[in-house]
Amino acid sequence: MFAVTGITGNVGGVVATQLLAGGQPVRAVVRDAGRAEAWAKRGCEIAVADIGDSSRLAAAFKGAEGVFVLIPPVFDPSPGFAEAQATAAALKSALQSARPGKVVYLSTIGAQARQTNLLSQHTLIEAALGDLPLPITFLRPGWFMENSAWDVAPARDNGVIPSFLQPLDKPVPMVATADIGRVAAELLQGSWSGGSGSGHRVVELEGPHRVTPNEIAATFARLLGRPVKAEPVPRETWISLFQSQGMKNPEPRARMVDGFNEGWIEFQGGEAGSQKGTVELETVLAGLIEKQG
């Protein structure tokens, strides 16, 4: 039995689909049983647990050969990352109690960065789980290609994509959620030993090649059949812009983008040390355009 959190999202859904295709039994760990009906029809066992409820999580993870952990994203965290601290404590307690055979935790590129930014939430959780005497893989993917979902409407309607990633010709490590889910499912079904006695390791993942904002615009132009260009959003406007969108603590988000732009959010092993996926940017953007009509 493999327990999969985040199964109703892109990555978790791919993980579960891959496992089911391989004939593996899957336990869908969801916050709302009503959202898991489709997975129940596909033969999944359903366990209801919130990521912050350690006792329910422990029950959901109990007896699992492997557990895939995907935490809900917090884009506007409290100062000090209180949400991530609470999640780390709940996850650690649940895994200590359940003691599954192995764990794949979906982390992020740059989890090792010392500069505080939005991705530091994963840094905190990795540190907490790193104490556990369990085989754990921290899967660190690059920037999600699916983040370009926000670009579909402006590209289609105005021919302009506002870009926080800058400069526009700087290649960024990006990856498709289909590749992330596939690799996570492969990891769950494998075995490993790592740098510590309990078998902790890091797997860093990006797409077939790095992508520039200009390439994103050019790909949209090709798919939409109209001119599309990327335009940088001035750095001095970011904080006020994020606040106008309702964010109370926008600094971590701004610092995350700074990290990509300045190069200190990078894979621990650099581009040469990362595993490469197979899904191309054009495939992802075509799917996003189709989905949004």
C-alpha positions as CSV (number, residue, x, y, z in Angstrom):
1,M,0.0,0.0,0.0
2,F,1.2,3.5,-0.9
3,A,-0.2,6.5,0.8
4,V,-0.5,9.6,-1.4
5,T,-1.2,13.1,-0.1
6,G,-2.2,15.9,-2.5
7,I,-3.9,13.3,-4.8
8,T,-6.5,15.8,-6.0
9,G,-3.8,18.1,-7.4
10,N,-1.6,17.9,-10.5
11,V,1.5,16.2,-8.9
12,G,-0.3,13.9,-6.5
13,G,-2.7,12.8,-9.2
14,V,0.2,11.8,-11.5
15,V,1.8,9.9,-8.6
16,A,-1.3,7.9,-7.9
17,T,-2.1,7.2,-11.6
18,Q,1.5,5.9,-12.1
19,L,1.2,3.7,-9.1
20,L,-2.2,2.3,-10.1
21,A,-0.9,1.7,-13.6
22,G,1.8,-0.4,-12.1
23,G,-0.7,-2.5,-10.2
24,Q,0.1,-1.0,-6.8
25,P,-2.6,-0.4,-4.2
26,V,-3.1,3.3,-3.3
27,R,-4.5,5.0,-0.2
28,A,-5.7,8.5,-1.1
29,V,-5.0,10.9,1.8
30,V,-7.5,13.8,1.5
31,R,-8.9,16.6,3.6
32,D,-12.4,16.1,2.1
33,A,-13.7,12.7,1.3
34,G,-16.1,14.2,-1.2
35,R,-13.3,15.3,-3.4
36,A,-11.9,11.7,-3.6
37,E,-14.9,10.0,-5.1
38,A,-13.2,9.6,-8.5
39,W,-10.2,8.0,-6.8
40,A,-12.4,5.6,-4.8
41,K,-14.0,4.5,-8.1
42,R,-10.5,3.8,-9.4
43,G,-10.0,1.4,-6.5
44,C,-8.2,3.7,-4.0
45,E,-8.7,3.3,-0.3
46,I,-9.6,6.7,1.2
47,A,-8.2,8.2,4.4
48,V,-9.3,11.6,5.6
49,A,-6.6,13.6,7.3
50,D,-5.5,17.2,7.4
51,I,-1.8,17.9,7.0
52,G,-1.8,19.5,10.4
53,D,-3.5,16.7,12.3
54,S,-0.8,14.3,13.4
55,S,-3.0,11.6,14.8
56,R,-5.1,11.3,11.6
57,L,-2.0,11.5,9.5
58,A,-0.4,8.7,11.4
59,A,-3.5,6.5,10.9
60,A,-3.4,7.4,7.2
61,F,0.3,6.4,6.9
62,K,0.1,3.3,9.1
63,G,1.0,0.1,7.2
64,A,2.1,1.9,4.1
65,E,5.1,0.6,2.1
66,G,5.7,4.2,1.0
67,V,4.3,7.6,1.6
68,F,4.3,10.6,-0.8
69,V,4.1,13.9,1.1
70,L,3.0,17.1,-0.6
71,I,2.1,20.0,1.6
72,P,-0.5,22.6,0.6
73,P,1.3,25.7,-0.6
74,V,1.3,28.8,1.6
75,F,2.0,31.8,-0.6
76,D,1.5,34.4,2.1
77,P,3.1,32.9,5.2
78,S,3.1,34.5,8.7
79,P,6.4,36.0,9.8
80,G,8.7,33.3,11.0
81,F,6.8,30.7,8.9
82,A,4.5,29.6,11.7
83,E,2.4,27.5,9.2
84,A,5.5,25.5,8.1
85,Q,6.6,25.0,11.7
86,A,3.3,23.5,12.6
87,T,3.2,21.3,9.5
88,A,6.8,20.1,10.2
89,A,5.8,19.1,13.8
90,A,2.7,17.3,12.7
91,L,4.4,15.4,9.9
92,K,7.3,14.4,12.0
93,S,5.0,13.1,14.8
94,A,2.8,11.2,12.3
95,L,5.8,9.6,10.5
96,Q,7.4,8.7,13.8
97,S,4.2,7.0,14.9
98,A,3.3,5.3,11.6
99,R,6.9,4.3,10.6
100,P,6.1,3.6,6.9
101,G,8.7,1.8,4.8
102,K,9.9,4.9,3.0
103,V,8.9,8.5,2.4
104,V,9.2,10.8,-0.6
105,Y,8.7,14.4,0.4
106,L,8.1,17.0,-2.3
107,S,10.5,19.8,-1.5
108,T,11.9,22.4,-3.8
109,I,14.9,23.7,-5.7
110,G,16.9,25.9,-3.4
111,A,15.9,24.2,-0.1
112,Q,19.5,24.4,0.9
113,A,19.7,28.2,0.4
114,R,20.6,30.2,3.4
115,Q,18.8,33.4,2.4
116,T,15.2,33.5,3.8
117,N,12.5,33.4,1.1
118,L,9.2,31.7,0.4
119,L,10.9,28.4,-0.2
120,S,12.4,28.4,3.3
121,Q,9.2,26.7,4.4
122,H,10.6,23.5,2.8
123,T,14.0,24.1,4.4
124,L,12.3,24.0,7.8
125,I,10.4,20.8,7.0
126,E,13.4,19.1,5.5
127,A,15.3,19.8,8.7
128,A,12.6,18.4,10.9
129,L,12.1,15.2,8.9
130,G,15.9,14.8,8.6
131,D,16.0,13.6,12.2
132,L,13.7,10.6,11.5
133,P,15.3,7.1,11.3
134,L,13.4,6.4,8.1
135,P,14.4,6.1,4.4
136,I,13.5,9.6,3.1
137,T,14.0,11.2,-0.3
138,F,13.7,14.9,-0.6
139,L,12.5,15.4,-4.2
140,R,13.5,19.0,-5.2
141,P,12.0,20.1,-8.5
142,G,12.6,23.3,-10.3
143,W,10.1,26.1,-11.1
144,F,6.9,24.5,-12.2
145,M,6.2,25.0,-15.9
146,E,2.5,25.1,-14.9
147,N,3.1,28.4,-13.2
148,S,2.6,29.8,-16.8
149,A,-1.2,29.2,-16.3
150,W,-1.2,32.8,-15.2
151,D,0.2,33.8,-18.6
152,V,-2.4,32.3,-20.8
153,A,-4.9,35.1,-20.7
154,P,-2.5,38.0,-21.1
155,A,-0.7,36.2,-23.9
156,R,-3.9,35.4,-25.7
157,D,-5.7,38.7,-25.1
158,N,-2.9,41.3,-25.1
159,G,0.2,39.6,-26.6
160,V,2.2,40.5,-23.5
161,I,3.4,38.4,-20.6
162,P,4.4,40.3,-17.4
163,S,7.5,38.5,-16.1
164,F,8.9,38.6,-12.6
165,L,11.7,36.3,-13.8
166,Q,14.5,38.6,-15.1
167,P,16.5,39.2,-17.2
168,L,14.3,37.9,-19.9
169,D,17.1,35.9,-21.5
170,K,18.2,34.2,-18.3
171,P,17.6,30.4,-18.4
172,V,15.6,29.1,-15.4
173,P,15.4,25.5,-14.2
174,M,11.8,24.5,-14.9
175,V,9.9,21.2,-14.9
176,A,6.5,19.8,-15.7
177,T,4.3,18.4,-13.0
178,A,3.9,15.2,-15.1
179,D,7.7,14.6,-14.7
180,I,7.6,15.3,-11.0
181,G,4.8,12.9,-10.4
182,R,6.4,10.2,-12.6
183,V,9.7,10.5,-10.8
184,A,8.1,10.5,-7.4
185,A,6.2,7.3,-8.2
186,E,9.4,5.6,-9.4
187,L,11.1,6.6,-6.2
188,L,8.4,5.2,-4.1
189,Q,8.6,1.9,-5.8
190,G,12.4,1.7,-5.5
191,S,14.8,1.4,-2.7
192,W,17.8,3.5,-1.7
193,S,20.4,4.2,0.8
194,G,21.8,7.7,1.3
195,G,24.3,9.9,3.1
196,S,23.0,9.0,6.6
197,G,22.5,5.6,8.2
198,S,18.8,5.9,7.8
199,G,19.0,6.5,4.0
200,H,18.2,10.1,3.6
201,R,18.9,11.5,0.1
202,V,18.1,14.4,-2.2
203,V,16.9,14.1,-5.8
204,E,16.9,17.3,-7.9
205,L,14.8,17.4,-11.0
206,E,14.3,19.8,-13.9
207,G,13.0,19.6,-17.5
208,P,14.9,18.6,-20.6
209,H,16.5,22.1,-20.8
210,R,16.4,25.4,-19.0
211,V,13.8,28.0,-20.1
212,T,13.9,31.7,-20.5
213,P,10.9,34.1,-20.2
214,N,11.5,35.0,-23.8
215,E,11.2,31.3,-24.8
216,I,7.9,31.1,-22.9
217,A,6.6,34.1,-24.9
218,A,7.9,32.7,-28.2
219,T,6.2,29.3,-27.4
220,F,2.9,31.0,-26.6
221,A,3.2,33.0,-29.9
222,R,3.7,29.8,-31.8
223,L,0.8,28.0,-30.1
224,L,-1.6,31.0,-30.2
225,G,-0.7,32.1,-33.7
226,R,-0.1,35.7,-32.7
227,P,2.8,37.8,-31.5
228,V,3.6,37.5,-27.8
229,K,6.4,39.2,-25.9
230,A,7.6,39.1,-22.3
231,E,7.9,42.3,-20.4
232,P,9.7,42.6,-17.0
233,V,7.8,43.8,-14.0
234,P,9.9,46.5,-12.3
235,R,11.4,45.1,-9.0
236,E,10.5,48.3,-7.1
237,T,6.7,47.7,-7.8
238,W,6.6,44.1,-6.5
239,I,5.8,44.6,-2.9
240,S,3.0,47.1,-3.5
241,L,1.6,44.9,-6.2
242,F,1.6,41.9,-4.0
243,Q,-0.1,43.9,-1.3
244,S,-2.7,45.1,-3.7
245,Q,-3.5,41.5,-4.4
246,G,-4.2,40.9,-0.7
247,M,-0.8,39.6,0.6
248,K,0.0,40.6,4.2
249,N,3.6,39.4,4.1
250,P,4.9,39.7,0.5
251,E,8.6,39.9,1.3
252,P,9.3,36.1,1.2
253,R,7.6,35.8,-2.2
254,A,9.6,38.7,-3.6
255,R,12.9,37.2,-2.2
256,M,12.1,33.9,-3.8
257,V,11.9,35.5,-7.2
258,D,15.1,37.4,-6.4
259,G,16.7,34.1,-5.7
260,F,16.0,32.7,-9.1
261,N,17.0,36.0,-10.8
262,E,20.2,36.4,-8.8
263,G,21.1,32.7,-9.0
264,W,21.2,31.8,-5.3
265,I,18.1,29.6,-5.7
266,E,19.8,26.8,-7.6
267,F,20.2,23.0,-7.3
268,Q,22.7,21.8,-4.8
269,G,24.5,19.9,-7.5
270,G,23.9,22.6,-10.2
271,E,22.6,21.9,-13.6
272,A,25.0,19.1,-14.1
273,G,23.8,17.3,-11.0
274,S,20.1,17.3,-11.6
275,Q,18.0,14.6,-13.1
276,K,16.3,15.6,-16.3
277,G,12.6,15.1,-17.2
278,T,11.2,14.5,-20.6
279,V,8.2,16.8,-20.9
280,E,8.8,19.9,-23.0
281,L,7.5,23.4,-22.3
282,E,5.4,23.4,-25.5
283,T,3.5,20.3,-24.3
284,V,2.7,22.0,-21.0
285,L,1.7,25.3,-22.5
286,A,-0.5,23.6,-25.1
287,G,-2.3,21.8,-22.3
288,L,-2.8,25.1,-20.3
289,I,-4.2,26.8,-23.4
290,E,-6.6,24.0,-24.0
291,K,-7.7,23.9,-20.4
292,Q,-8.5,27.6,-20.3
293,G,-10.3,27.5,-23.6
